[in-house]
Amino acid sequence: MRFAGILVIAGLSALPAATLQKLSLDDMIQKSTRIVRGKVTGSTTVMRGPVIYTEYRVQPADSYKGGSSAEINVFVAGGKYGSVTQTFSGSPRLREGQEYVLFLWTGRSGLTQVIGLSQGLFTMTKDPLGEPVLTRNAASETMLDSSGKVVEDTPVSVRLGEMVDRIHRTLAGVSR
């Protein structure tokens, strides 16, 4: 019976869909162990147990929560390791040379990951006036609120300065 349970769990991990808990911006700010603005400088793939991860090297330009360091290794489930490819619905893909604001958490395993899969990854671009803007597409995966009700995700676009202010206010316990 124990073996059959393992097979069911192994089979479930291969399903193409994921269900995520929708996190508010304040949830992500409070639950993250680090929040940084940084540029992806490279990547590699690693195998941790049965899971392949893409390990992105991020060079932080600013740290809004957590310590500061010259480089952060961010692990995202999925990638190609040798002849084996794994994909996980909801896992973000980062691009080398692109600047992001990343809401990160480090679990007991020691791996630093983006919180809420793609929910905690904001791409930085510039608006027509040259001001930095952060964007995140709506997640395509099924999302649930804290009570278990299915909810829609929406895209996010916010100026970098407004995001930094929100982070500081939330960490200081000041309501909006």
C-alpha positions, 0 to 999 in steps of 0.5 A: 500500500505504501508503494502505491501511495508513492506512485500516486504522488509521483504521478501527481507531480507530473501533471501539467496544471498547478493550483496556487494560493493567491498572495497579496502584495502585503503577504509577499512583503511579509512572508519573503525572507529577502526582497531585492532589485537585481539583474540576472547574470547567468544560469545553470541547471542542477539536480536536487533529488528527483527535481531539476532546478534552474539556478539563476545568478542575480546581482542585486542593485538594491535590497529592500528586505533581508541582507545584502550580498554581491550575488544571490542564487535563485532556484526555480523548479524545472530545466534541462539536466543532461538529456532530461527536461522537467517543466513545472506549471507556474515556474517563472523564467528569468532572462539573462541581462534582465532586471527584476524585483524579486520577492524571495524566500529561503526554505529549510532546504536552503534553496532561495526561491521566488515566493508564490512562483511567478507571483513574486517576480516583477520585470523592470522596464522604463515608461516613456518618460524613462521612469522605472516600472515593474510589471507582472503578467496574470498567472495562468494557473488556478488560484485560490484565496485563503478560504479556498475559493477560486479567484482570478489573478490580474496583471500588475503594473506599478512604478518602482518608487511606489513599490519601494514605498509600499515595501517600507510602509508594510515592513514598518507596520503602517497601513495604506 
